[in-house]
Amino acid sequence: MTSRRMPRPVRRGSEPPEPSANETAADQRPVPLAVVEVLELPIRLLREMPLPSALVCSFAHEGGRVVLATALLPAVASGDPPAPVFVGPEVDALALAAEHERANEATVRAWCARKPAWRLTRIEAIGKLGYAVEPLGWTTERVLAALGLRLDEVWL
């Protein structure tokens, strides 16, 4: 599951199909270099970076925003309405849930509804599995895709 688009196949002897208006707008929108680089990193490396960072994400379907941050950054969390923020160990818990198929977009939306007073723990993220759960080292892109999220901005 990647966010990259594959070119449409072209039949021999025919003109390529015209892209729809949505595809044209999405394909022409420039993707910031920071977004491209972060998507390729294993998500757990973000917490090991020397500067705090925040990933401003949107849900792939039906809108809404979520912030995944290595440290609380008040400027990112502000907005109208403010986006739910998963900070530090919560990001690792989200990654673990995605890697072990314990979360999807609906699950993340339910967790967002419990914010800001509630914090996601590793136990709640993976549920009660009968085996040891270890991180699988997924990239940020793969984790976000599994959670139904799309990376819009990276804040440093």
C-alpha positions in Angstrom: 0.0 0.0 0.0 1.7 3.1 -1.2 0.5 6.6 -1.9 2.4 6.7 -5.3 0.3 6.4 -8.4 1.0 4.0 -11.1 0.6 5.1 -14.7 -2.5 3.8 -16.4 -1.9 1.1 -19.0 -2.1 2.3 -22.6 -3.7 0.1 -25.2 -1.7 -0.2 -28.4 -3.0 1.9 -31.2 -5.1 4.2 -29.0 -4.7 7.4 -27.2 -4.0 7.4 -23.5 -7.2 8.1 -21.5 -7.7 11.6 -20.2 -7.1 11.9 -16.4 -10.1 13.0 -14.3 -10.1 16.4 -12.7 -9.3 14.9 -9.3 -6.3 13.0 -10.6 -4.9 16.0 -12.4 -5.1 18.2 -9.4 -3.6 15.5 -7.1 -0.8 14.7 -9.5 0.2 18.3 -10.0 0.3 19.2 -6.3 3.9 19.4 -5.2 4.9 17.1 -2.4 7.3 18.8 0.1 10.7 17.1 0.3 10.4 16.7 4.1 7.2 14.6 3.5 8.9 12.4 1.0 11.9 11.8 3.2 9.8 11.1 6.4 7.6 8.6 4.5 10.7 6.5 3.7 12.0 6.4 7.3 11.1 3.7 9.8 8.6 5.5 12.0 10.4 4.7 15.2 13.5 6.7 14.0 11.5 9.9 14.4 11.8 9.7 18.2 15.5 9.3 17.9 16.0 12.5 15.9 17.7 15.4 17.7 14.9 17.8 17.0 11.3 17.3 18.0 9.0 16.8 15.0 5.3 16.5 14.3 3.5 14.8 11.4 0.3 16.5 10.5 -1.9 13.9 8.9 -5.4 13.7 7.5 -7.7 10.7 7.2 -7.7 9.2 3.8 -11.5 9.1 3.8 -14.0 11.6 5.1 -11.5 14.2 6.3 -10.3 15.1 9.7 -6.8 15.7 11.0 -4.4 14.0 13.4 -1.0 15.0 14.7 1.7 12.5 15.5 4.5 14.2 17.5 7.7 13.2 19.1 7.2 16.0 21.7 4.3 18.3 22.4 4.4 21.2 20.0 1.6 23.6 20.9 1.7 25.5 17.6 0.9 22.3 15.7 -1.9 21.3 18.0 -3.7 24.6 17.7 -6.4 25.0 15.2 -10.1 25.3 14.9 -11.0 22.7 16.0 -7.7 21.5 17.4 -6.5 18.2 16.0 -6.0 15.2 18.4 -2.3 14.8 19.1 -0.5 11.5 19.8 2.8 12.2 21.5 6.0 10.2 22.0 5.2 6.6 23.2 1.7 6.9 21.7 3.3 7.1 18.3 5.2 3.9 19.0 1.9 2.3 20.2 0.2 3.3 17.0 3.0 1.9 14.9 2.8 -1.4 16.8 -0.9 -1.6 16.3 -0.5 -1.0 12.6 2.3 -3.6 12.2 0.2 -6.3 13.9 -3.1 -5.4 12.2 -4.7 -4.3 15.5 -5.8 -0.9 14.2 -7.3 0.7 11.1 -8.9 4.1 10.3 -12.0 3.4 12.3 -9.9 2.4 15.4 -7.8 5.6 15.1 -11.0 7.7 14.8 -12.3 6.1 18.0 -9.0 6.8 19.8 -9.1 10.4 18.5 -12.5 10.8 20.0 -11.1 10.0 23.4 -8.4 12.8 23.2 -7.1 15.0 24.8 -7.8 13.6 28.3 -6.8 10.1 27.3 -3.4 8.6 26.3 -2.9 5.5 24.1 -0.9 2.8 25.7 0.9 -0.1 24.1 -1.4 -2.6 25.9 -4.5 -0.8 24.6 -3.1 -0.5 21.1 -2.3 -4.2 20.6 -5.1 -5.7 22.8 -4.6 -9.0 24.6 -2.5 -11.1 22.2 -1.3 -14.5 23.3 2.3 -13.9 22.1 5.1 -11.5 22.5 4.6 -8.5 20.2 7.8 -7.0 18.7 8.1 -4.0 16.4 8.5 -4.9 12.7 10.3 -1.8 11.6 7.7 -0.6 9.1 8.2 2.7 7.3 6.2 5.8 8.2 4.4 5.4 4.8 3.3 1.8 5.5 2.2 2.6 9.1 0.2 5.6 8.0 -1.4 3.7 5.2 -2.4 0.9 7.5 -4.0 3.4 9.9 -5.9 5.1 7.0 -3.8 8.3 7.3 -2.1 10.5 4.7 0.9 12.7 5.6 0.2 16.3 4.8 3.0 18.2 6.6 6.1 17.7 8.6 6.9 20.2 11.4 10.3 20.5 12.9 
